[in-house]
Amino acid sequence: MMRGIRHNFRSASAISFVVLILFTLYNAGEGKVYEKCSLARTFDRQKISSRTLISNWVCLVMAESGADTSKVTKLPNDSANYGIFQINSKTWCREGRKGGHCDKKCEDFLNDDLTDDIECAKQIYNDSGFAAWKGWVNRCKQKTLPDLSSCWN
């Protein structure tokens, strides 16, 4: 009897371990931290704006999230900012379901596919300009923007 219980416990432990490893690998593969030029080329390819404004977008993303697509910042007002653009859950997206002004699920901003992030960021920009992001106001507005000339070669 004891041998059977020990065997079941070992099997359950092994299965739990495998599930934990798979979950960790799945989550580790979702996010991405971009380098400056890779980010600039991605923005250009996805037509975020004209090339003359891409340095503003790169600066904004570096200031807001460190170019980390998996970043979530919890805020004191019970909302959170999501992804590479730090898109807010009270205004622009909803946690756990589609919603907000962008009609997006906030968690969808946490992967390395920037398509929905860029779509929402463009809407935010069209509504309020770069000033909608405090990181851009504090670090990019009156400071030297990143030199992206080497990114286009």
N, C-alpha and C positions, 0 to 999 in steps of 0.2 A: 504494500500500500504506500509506504513512504517513498519507495523508489519511483512509483508512478507520479506522485506529487512533485518530487524533485525534477523529474523529466519534464513535466508540464511547465514548471517554473522556469527551467532553463530554456525551453522552447519559447515561452512568452517573453523572456528577457531578450533572447536573440531576435525575435520579431520586433520588439520595441526598439532595440538598438538599430536594426536595419531601417525602420521607419524614421527614426531620429536622423540618421545619416542622410537618407533620401530627402527629408524635409530641409535639412541644412544645405545640401547641395542645390536643391531647387531654389531656395531663397538666395543663396550666394550668387547664383547665375542670373538673377533678375536685374539687379542694379548695375550701374556703371559709373565710373568717375572719368569724365572726359578731360583730355588735354586741350589746350587752347586752339591749336590748328585743326584738330579733328572736330572739335565743336564748331568752329567757324565754317569748315567745309560742309558739315551736316546742316547747319543753318542755311547756307547758300543753296545746297542741293534741295532742301525742303522749302525754299522760297519764303523764309521768315520775313525778309524785307530786302531792300536793295543792299548791295555790298557796302555802300557808304555807311549804313547803320549797323552792320553786323558787329563791329567793334563795340558798340553800345550794348548789344545783346550778350556778347561774350563777357564783357565787364559785369553786367547785371548778374549773369549766372554765376560767375566766380564770386561775386560779393554775397549773393543770396544763399547759395548752396555749396560753394566750393566745386561746382560742376558735378555734384553727386546726385544721380537720378533717384537714389533710394532714401534721400534725406527727408525726415519728418520732424517738424518743429511744433511741439505742443505750446499753445499760447494760454495766458491767464483767463481769457474770455471763453474758455471751453471749446475753442476751435483749434485748428492745426493748419500749418502750411505744408504742402506736399511737393516733392520732386525737385527737379533741377531749377524750376522757376519759382518754387515755394508758393504754390497756388493755394489760396485760402479756402477752407472748407465751409465757412459761413456764407461767403459771397459767390464763389465761382464754381464749386463742386460740392458733392455730398459724400459723406462717409458711408460706405456700404451699399450705395445705390446711386443711380444717375440723378443729377439735379444741379441746382445753382445756375448762374448766368451762362455757364458753358455747357450745361446739361451733360456733365461728366461725373463718373465715379472717381473720387479723390485717389483711391488706391491704384487706379490705372496710370497715375503719373509717376509711379515708383519703379517702372521697368526701363529697359534701355531703348524702347521704341518711343521716339520723341514726337511722333506724328500728332497724337492727341494733345500733348503738352504744348506744342507749337501752335496748334489751332486755338487753344484756350489763351495762351500768352498773347497771340495777335489780337484776340478780342479784348483782353485787358488793355493792351496798348492802344487800340482804337478808341476805347472808352476814356482812358485816363492818361495815356502816354507813359513814358518811362517813370514818371514821378509816382506811379502806383506802387512802385517797389522802393522801400526804404533803403535797401542795399545800393540801388543805383543812385539815389539821391545823395547818400552819404559817401559813396566811394567813386562814383563815375561822373557825376554831373559836371563838376568843375575841376576834375583831375585828368591826368593824361590817360587816355584810353589805350588798351592794348594794341601794339603794332602787329597787324596781321599780314603785312606785306609778304613775309616769307611763307605764309600758308597757301598762297595761290600758285606757287611754282609747281 
